């Protein structure tokens, strides 16, 4: 099985994904990790191919200027509720214009390494989701950062803008960000991702058996 893993953000996002890609690599699967250059070192020693082709976190943050201006400038954030700030900023951070470039970089890797059987993305990375959707292959989210509690409807419109920029078809349900499932390192009764379904609980020390069997045994195409 060929797995394309997409990681964005900080090295902590890479460390959240590392147990999963290491398990897949140790199980004999081919794993290609696309990430920013400052995250690449996280995967040293793992049985994976690292391609540092994705932009850094600063690229996403650079698109926040117009959003902040519409809100009244950075000082205006102090007058907003946490929910208002989340609604205003997360669509850009998770699905802003930088995602279009990331998707094109992932498509270039597909041309080099082949069409993956699975895309595994970190919680804040959505270019992998769009590429998987376009290729018709399953995409599973690993747990990291605010992606654990992200409401898919919050980024649906922004992701449709990215689809249109890329020339990708828009699906019947643009908000189905987790249509193939997700991975969670918390027991289900403590999970913060109640709006998401098709969960694989991954227990420390049992990552290879849980992850690989779940990915191979489930019908992720539906």
Secondary structure, 3 states (H helix, E strand, C coil): CEEEEECCCCHHHHHHHHHHHHHHHHCCCEEEEECCHHHHHHHCCCCCEEECCCCCHHHHHCCHHHHHHHHCCHHHHHHCCHHHHHHHHHHHHHHCCHHHHHHHHHHHHHHHHCCCCEEEECCCCCHHHHHHHHHCCEEEECCCHHHHCCCHHHHHHHHHHHHHHHCCCCCCCCCCCCCCCEEECCCHHHCCCCCCCCEEECCCCCHHHHHHHHHHHCCCCC
